[in-house]
């Protein structure tokens, strides 16, 4: 084997070793972006649940309108359930305030 072939093989092996070293994951702390995303996920989930609850309360209020007028046990039950859901929504909103850039 001549010197040129040996040098080519040596350079090729060095390049392979260098590439393998670059692919080896370096242990480090968790990146801040992924930590922020992980922390934001429960808040997003809570906001999604709150939005669903608001929609359900609106549907209940629409159903209340369709009942015959006057005091009836069914109307009173609807009113109590709507009030209970609104109280729960208000409580959850205090626990998970809506960020300034989110509109509901």
Helices and strands as residue ranges (DSSP letters): H 3-23, H 32-66, H 73-95
